[in-house]
Amino acid sequence: MARIVTFGELMIRLQPYDYERFVQASCLEFSFGGGEANVAVSLANYGLDAAFVTKLPAHAIGQCAVNSLRRYGVDTSGIVRGGSRVGIYFNEKGASQRSSVCIYDRAHSAIAEAGSGDFDWDAIFEGADWFHFTGITPALGPNVADLCRAACQAAKARGAKISCDLNYRGKLWSREQAGAVMADLCRYVDVCIANEEDAKDVFGIEAEATDICAGEISREGYQSVARQLAQRFGFEKVAITLRESRSASDNGWSAMLYDGASGQCSFSKQYQLHIVDRVGGGDSFAGGLIYALVTGKTDRQAVEFAAAASALKHSVPGDYNMVSVAEVEKLAGGDGSGRIQR
């Protein structure tokens, strides 16, 4: 069984019930989520040995965060306890023409203040086949960027493949900061994952004939983006999710996977999504892609599996993707009827 290690921040998610606005809410739903943790949960649900590494306070809320992963079978033995707080994000779900809103309260979280002495990377990567992180984690501060670099170096020394979701967050750092730090980290990366905006925001590589605000996506433009990323950093593969945003409630969703060796692109079918919760959509794609690649699927099968996994996530409330391999394969195989299963 493949062993996958992920590293990042696990946060408290606070959200008004249903589609209320913050100013309306008298109470908030409480759950946990975070990019790399979301990927680990997906992989554990698919039956793989998935570990999540972070730093969390040694108090009851920190333990709740750990427990939220353990209940799905994620290995939490690499989580360091210490620090004073768990980061928080407030999420207001959008609907129709009203956009979703995300407000961060994560300064001085335990992982944001972690240092090099907190993690024994050689022990963490013992027996690991794959390492995954996102561009959100190094954005937490120069010290955390250093931790990401040390993790990448240790993973490479163990012969593990490395994937990175660029995941640019303008509320955490500037494009210039992101470009410099991610260019350094991408030297270690084998599989790069991005959405329709990340390559432009982080590296200034823009798809032609595309207007994401109008919901217009050019396949040819993103083939060029993937090719440029692979040529610049030597990526083995580049995956790009393609979201056609018609409204906050209805999106077109598909993906492509570019192979650096052959220069060939594989595209998934497109799904017409009526969204329950889009948070974690990209993470569920990453989890599906990693699963597909480590289990030996072809590029075409891999991008179909990952896109289907992510399409299903948009129907699941919360950060974590609560779907099985069988459910994903059913949708990837063409059964998206949504008929009741008896």
Residue, then its C-alpha position, 0 to 999 in steps of 0.5 A: m500500500a502506498r504511503i502519502v505524507t501531506f504537510g500544512e495547516l489544519m484550521i477551524r472552519l466557522q460558517p453560518y448555517d445554510y446560506e445566511r450572511f455573516v451579518q444575519a447569523s446568530c450561530l455558526e457551524f464548527s468544523f475543521g479543514g485545510g488544503e493538505a489535510n483535505v487531501a489526506v482525508s480523501l486518500a485515507n477514504y480511498g484506502l491508502d496509508a495517508a499521513f498529515v503533518t502539522k503543529l497544533p496546540a496541546h489543548a482541547i481544541g487542538q485535540c478536536a482538530v486531531n480527532s477530526l482526522r483520526r475518525y477517517g483513518v488519517d495517520t496523525s502520529g507526525i503532528v507536533r503539539g505546541g503553540s497557543r492557537v488553532g487558525i480560524y477561517f470564516n466562510e460565507k457560502g455564496a449563492s446565485q450571483r452572490s460570491s462566497v466570502c472567506i475571512y482568515d484569522r490565522a496569525h500566530s497559529a501554532i504551525a505559523e510559528a513552528g520552527s526547524g526543531d519541531f519536525d524530524w523529517d527523516a522519521i516522517f518520510e520513513g517508508a513514504d512514497w509521495f509527499h504533497f503540499t500546497g502554496i498556502t503553507p509557505a505563505l504562512g511565513p518565511n519559517v514555514a517556507d523553510l519547513c516546506r523546503a526541508a520537507c521536500q529535501a527529505a522526501k527527495a532523499r527517500g525517493a518519494k514523488i512530490s506534488c504541489d498545488l500552487n493554490y495562490r492566496g492573495k490575502l496571505w502574500s503578494r504575487e512577487q513573494a509567491g513567485a520567488v518562494m514557489a520558484d525555489l520550492c518547485r525545483y523539487v516538485d514532480v507533479c504540479i497542480a494549478n487552477e485556471e488562475d494560479a499560473k498567472d498569479v504566481f509565475g505570470i504565465e497566462a492562458e490566451a483566449t480565456d475570460i474566467c469571469a465570463g466563464e470562458i475557458s480555452r483548452e489550447g490556452y491551458q495546454s500552453v500554460a502547462r507546457q511552459l510550467a513543465q519546461r521551466f521547472g522540469f515537472e513530470k506532469v502538470a494538472i490544471t482544473l478548469r472552472e467555468s463560473r456561471s454563478a456561485s451556484d452553477n459551474g462547469w468543471s473539468a480538468m487536464l493533465y499534461d505529460g512532460a515527457s511526451g508533451q501530450c494532454s489528456f482532458s476529462k469530461q466536463y461536469q455541470l455542477h450545482i454546488v452545495d459547497r465548493v471549498g475543498g474542490g481543488d484539494s479533492f482533485a489533488g487527492g483523486l489525482i494522487y490516488a490515480l497516479v500511485t495506483g497505476k492509472t493512465d493519464r486519461q484515467a487519472v484525470e477522469f478519476a480526479a475530476a470526478a472525485s472533485a465533482l462529487k466533492h462539490s455536493v458534500p458540505g464541509d472541507y473533507n471529501m466523503v466519497s469512496v473509490a467506487e462512487v468516483e469510478k461510477l461517475a467517471g464511468g459516465d453514471g452521473s444520474g444521481r438516481i437513488q441507490r437501493 
